[in-house]
Amino acid sequence: MRQITAETVELLDRNDELASFKNEFYVKDDAIYLDGNSLGLLSKRAEQSLFDVLNDWKAHGIDGWMGGKYPWFTLSEQLAEKLSVLVGAEEKEVIVTGSTTVNLHQLVATFFEPKEGRTKILADELTFPSDIYGLQSQLKIKGLNPETELIQVKSKNGLTLDEDDIIEMMTDDIALILLPSVLYRSGQLLDIERLTKEAHKRKIPIGFDLCHSIGALPHELSKWDVDFAFWCNYKYVNAGPGGVGGLYVNKKHFSKTPGLSGWFGSKKETQFDMDHHFDAETSAGGYQIGTPHMLSTAPLIGSLSIFEEAKIERIRSKSLKLTALLMDLLNQELENEFAIVNPLDDKRRGGHVALMHSDAARICKALKDNGIVPDFRAPNIIRLAPVALYNSYEDVFKAIKILSKIMKNREYEKYENKREVIA
Ligand SMILES: *Cc1c(COP(=O)(O)O)cnc(C)c1O
């Protein structure tokens, strides 16, 4: 392969249609942020929309619910219209609400309907811990034993899953399937369409946790006929720490009653009748529980307007080029130093590169001290996420040059190989 040089990446940056979006984010001049898969950066538009909502509170008090720049009463629905584009669903099938874990509870409380002989939930052994804790407690609430009723598909290599293995475990006793779209460690993108088709052949409802794919790649949830999905908006969607999440419910399920009901799931017209009969909205909006968190929703207004302009297809295309460049540079500069454990195939790869190394924890510390922000996942994974909206090809080039210097001079050896409290 041809040598990748500073000129190569300069040319890539010059031809990058999304390059101008970088100026819209607070990126430090002396640092390269590659951790947007944990917490996306603040954009000026998100900052402005947060100020706008604060200002409406200041100016209008209670009347901000129906007046002001972005009336709060319908903001979750208004934003769902923009968010639905990112997941490939109809506007009514999406709502901005809750957090990943709360939305999981809401949707599993709705879609897990154990019956005689069909009492198990199928998940996987590599998924994010919070998802497993949620499933365990949902089983307990239904009087079932998580030890026997939660089935976790095994990984052959501890890093990725084989769809064939998952499908093989879709047996007659499974009442619900919950899987991630992209695995948070290895960055493997599962074949959502195929898994959904196979689950439906066996009459099993299936849902996906989109935390690591939302904002990084396009989805076609409606077309694929996925039953439900949920996600956070603070990773690739850049809505800020603890920013309000989202959920999707396939419209064929709109007749269902949400498992966890609350007054913000009411039809808008009747919510303030204060009647004890719950008149649920028959759309994803019905899955809201209590008063929406406006100050943690506000940044999404600005952030989603960026996605609307940038277009998720262009974001995906640049993201794949960034991660491919990162891997090519690793092979060029640091051959065999790291095991690249994310899938290499574009169709199977999410938004980050995952590197395995026995000194991963302290290599991350050395990177940080050299102005590169990576992230570490115990016990031995370094995740590097070059984000299409605010990372350049030059960022990737510089980051790998610095990593290469750290490895060649063994600079990481002066750090303790132990993770921080937050890693
Ligand atoms: C980030 C993440 C979460 C976090 O859940 P919160 O409820 O937002 O704290 C859960 N699941 C996955 C797969 C994640 O990547």
The ligand as an SDF file (V2000), in Angstrom:
LIG
                    3D

 15 15  0  0  0  0  0  0  0  0999 V2000
  -24.0450    4.5120   27.1520 C   0  0  0  0  0  0  0  0  0  0  0  0
  -24.8520    3.2830   27.2380 C   0  0  0  0  0  0  0  0  0  0  0  0
  -25.8220    3.1210   28.2350 C   0  0  0  0  0  0  0  0  0  0  0  0
  -26.0100    4.1650   29.3000 C   0  0  0  0  0  0  0  0  0  0  0  0
  -27.2590    4.1520   29.8420 O   0  0  0  0  0  0  0  0  0  0  0  0
  -27.8330    5.4580   30.5930 P   0  0  0  0  0  0  0  0  0  0  0  0
  -29.1250    5.0250   31.0910 O   0  0  0  0  0  0  0  0  0  0  0  0
  -27.8830    6.5480   29.5590 O   0  0  0  0  0  0  0  0  0  0  0  0
  -26.8540    5.8020   31.6620 O   0  0  0  0  0  0  0  0  0  0  0  0
  -26.5690    1.9580   28.2170 C   0  0  0  0  0  0  0  0  0  0  0  0
  -26.4010    1.0110   27.2710 N   0  0  0  0  0  0  0  0  0  0  0  0
  -25.4580    1.1520   26.3090 C   0  0  0  0  0  0  0  0  0  0  0  0
  -25.2800    0.0820   25.2800 C   0  0  0  0  0  0  0  0  0  0  0  0
  -24.6500    2.2790   26.2820 C   0  0  0  0  0  0  0  0  0  0  0  0
  -23.7130    2.3940   25.3420 O   0  0  0  0  0  0  0  0  0  0  0  0
  1  2  1  0
  2  3  1  0
  2 14  2  0
  3  4  1  0
  3 10  2  0
  4  5  1  0
  5  6  1  0
  6  7  2  0
  6  8  1  0
  6  9  1  0
 10 11  1  0
 11 12  2  0
 12 13  1  0
 12 14  1  0
 14 15  1  0
M  END
$$$$
